C-alpha cells in the first residue's frame, strides 16, 4: 500500500501532461493529407445534408404535405351547451387566424341524424387537439365528462393535445382526471384565446417536425 502512494504522485504528473486535447499539438505538426480530405468531406456532407438544412428552417404546418392534414380537424372544442356563446367567440378567433385552424363545434359540425355518441367519438378521434372548456356547467354535463374521458383515452399522456381551459371556477373544482395537465385560466378573453392558439400551434409544429425527421 505504501508503494502505491509513492507511485500515485508520479502517475498524476504523467497524466497531467499526457491527457491533452489533440488540438494542443496541432500547431507543432501539419495534418496529414488524408485527414484534411476526411475533414473536408465531413464538412461538405454536413452542409449538404437535407436533414441538417431542414433543421435551420421552420416547418410550415400549412404546406400540402404537412402531417397536419392527417386528421380532419386541428382542434375539437368540448363544452357545455350553456357556454356556447363563449365557445363561438373562441372558434371565431381561431378560424380567423392566418393559420385558419379547423375547429369542430358539435352544434355546428355534427352530421344531422347522426348518433350523439358516434359523433362525439369521431370528432375526438379526427382532431389533433382537444380544448376542454371547464366551467360549472361542463362539470355537471355527462356528455362533457364523456368527451373528456374519450380525449384521455386517445392521449393518456396528454403530450400537448389536451388543453383544459378554466372559466369561472376555482382551482379546487378542477377535475381530478386532469390533475397532471396544466390548464389555461381565462380571465381576459383575448389573452386566453391567444394562449389556446399558441398551444395548438406548438403541438402542430412538433407533430410536423417529427414527421419530417422520420422521412
C-alpha positions in Angstrom: 0.0 0.0 0.0 2.9 2.4 0.8 4.4 1.7 -2.6 1.1 2.6 -4.1 1.0 6.1 -2.6 4.6 6.7 -3.6 3.7 5.8 -7.2 0.5 7.9 -7.3 2.1 11.4 -7.5 4.3 10.3 -10.4 1.3 8.9 -12.2 -0.7 12.1 -11.7 2.2 14.2 -13.1 2.4 11.9 -16.1 -1.3 12.0 -16.7 -1.4 15.8 -16.5 1.0 16.1 -19.4 -0.4 13.2 -21.5 -4.1 14.0 -21.2 -4.2 16.8 -23.7 -6.6 17.6 -26.5 -5.3 16.6 -29.9 -5.6 20.2 -30.9 -2.8 21.1 -28.4 -0.2 19.6 -30.8 -1.8 20.9 -33.9 0.5 23.8 -34.2 3.6 21.7 -33.9 2.9 19.4 -36.9 0.9 19.7 -40.1 -2.1 17.4 -40.5 -1.8 14.5 -43.0 -3.4 15.0 -46.4 -5.8 12.1 -45.7 -7.0 13.9 -42.5 -7.6 17.1 -44.4 -9.5 15.2 -47.1 -11.7 13.5 -44.5 -12.5 16.7 -42.6 -13.4 18.4 -45.9 -15.7 15.6 -46.9 -17.4 15.6 -43.5 -17.9 19.4 -43.6 -19.3 19.1 -47.1 -21.7 16.3 -46.3 -23.0 18.1 -43.2 -23.6 21.3 -45.1 -25.4 19.5 -48.0 -27.4 17.1 -45.8 -31.1 17.7 -46.3 -31.9 17.0 -42.6 -29.2 19.4 -41.5 -30.5 22.1 -43.8 -34.2 21.5 -42.8 -33.4 21.9 -39.1 -32.4 25.5 -39.8 -35.7 26.4 -41.4 -39.1 26.5 -39.6 -41.6 23.8 -40.6 -44.6 25.1 -42.5 -47.6 23.4 -40.8 -49.9 24.6 -43.6 -47.9 23.0 -46.5 -49.7 20.5 -48.6 -47.6 17.6 -47.4 -47.8 18.5 -43.8 -48.8 15.9 -41.2 -51.4 18.4 -40.1 -53.7 17.1 -42.8 -53.8 13.6 -41.5 -56.8 14.5 -39.4 -60.0 16.4 -40.3 -59.7 19.0 -37.5 -56.9 20.8 -35.8 -58.9 21.2 -32.6 -62.1 19.9 -31.1 -64.0 22.1 -28.7 -65.6 20.2 -25.8 -68.1 22.3 -24.0 -71.5 22.6 -22.4 -74.4 24.0 -24.4 -74.8 26.7 -21.8 -71.3 28.0 -22.7 -72.0 28.2 -26.4 -71.6 32.0 -26.7 -68.1 31.9 -25.2 -67.1 29.0 -27.4 -68.3 30.7 -30.6 -66.1 33.6 -29.8 -63.1 31.3 -29.3 -63.9 29.4 -32.5 -64.3 32.7 -34.4 -60.9 33.8 -33.1 -59.1 30.6 -34.1 -60.7 30.3 -37.5 -59.8 33.9 -38.4 -56.1 33.4 -37.7 -53.6 33.2 -40.6 -53.3 29.5 -39.9 -57.0 29.0 -40.5 -57.5 26.5 -37.7 -60.1 23.8 -38.5 -62.4 23.6 -35.5 -65.0 21.1 -34.7 -68.0 22.6 -33.0 -70.6 20.0 -32.2 -73.8 22.0 -32.7 -72.4 23.4 -35.9 -70.5 20.5 -37.5 -72.2 17.3 -36.3 -73.9 15.3 -39.0 -77.7 15.7 -38.9 -79.3 12.5 -37.9 -76.0 11.1 -36.5 -75.9 9.4 -33.2 -74.5 11.7 -30.5 -72.1 9.2 -29.1 -70.7 8.3 -32.5 -70.4 11.9 -33.5 -68.5 12.7 -30.3 -66.1 9.8 -30.6 -65.4 10.5 -34.3 -64.8 14.2 -33.5 -62.3 13.3 -30.8 -60.5 10.7 -33.0 -60.4 13.1 -36.0 -58.9 16.0 -34.1 -55.2 16.8 -33.3 -56.0 18.7 -30.1 -59.0 19.0 -27.7 -59.9 22.1 -25.9 -61.9 21.3 -22.8 -63.8 24.4 -21.7 -64.2 23.6 -18.0 -67.0 25.5 -16.3 -69.6 24.6 -13.7 -71.9 23.6 -16.5 -69.2 21.4 -18.0 -68.7 19.5 -14.7 -72.4 18.9 -14.5 -72.9 17.7 -18.1 -72.4 14.0 -18.5 -71.7 14.4 -22.2 -68.9 16.8 -21.5 -67.4 14.4 -19.0 -67.8 11.6 -21.6 -65.8 13.7 -24.1 -63.1 14.4 -21.6 -62.7 10.7 -20.9 -62.6 10.0 -24.6 -59.8 12.5 -25.1 -57.9 11.0 -22.2 -58.2 7.5 -23.8 -56.9 8.9 -27.1 -53.9 10.6 -25.4 -53.4 9.3 -21.9 -50.1 11.1 -21.6 -51.6 14.3 -23.0 -48.5 15.3 -25.0 -49.9 18.8 -25.6 -53.1 17.5 -27.2 -55.5 18.1 -24.3 -55.9 21.8 -23.5 -58.0 22.4 -20.4 -59.4 25.9 -20.2 -60.9 27.0 -16.9 -63.6 29.7 -16.8 -65.3 31.0 -13.7 -64.4 28.0 -11.4 -62.0 27.6 -8.6 -58.8 25.5 -8.8 -60.3 23.1 -6.2 -63.0 22.2 -8.7 -60.5 21.2 -11.4 -61.3 17.6 -12.5 -59.0 15.2 -10.7 -58.7 13.2 -14.0 -56.7 16.2 -15.4 -54.5 16.9 -12.3 -51.4 16.0 -14.3 -52.2 18.5 -17.1 -51.6 22.3 -16.9 -54.6 24.4 -17.7 -55.3 27.9 -19.1 -57.3 30.1 -16.7 -59.4 32.6 -18.7 -59.6 35.9 -17.1 -59.0 38.1 -20.2 -60.6 36.7 -23.3 -58.1 37.8 -25.8 -55.1 36.6 -23.8 -56.9 33.2 -23.1 -57.7 32.8 -26.8 -54.1 33.6 -27.7 -52.7 31.0 -25.3 -55.0 28.4 -26.8 -53.8 29.3 -30.3 -50.1 29.1 -29.2 -50.7 25.7 -27.5 -52.3 24.2 -30.6 -49.6 25.7 -32.9 -46.9 24.2 -30.6 -48.3 20.8 -30.9 -48.8 21.0 -34.7 -45.2 22.2 -35.2 -43.8 19.3 -33.1 -46.1 16.9 -35.0 -44.9 18.1 -38.4 -41.3 18.4 -37.3 -41.2 14.8 -36.1 -42.9 13.6 -39.2 -40.4 15.4 -41.3 -37.5 13.9 -39.5 -38.8 10.4 -39.9 -38.9 10.7 -43.7 
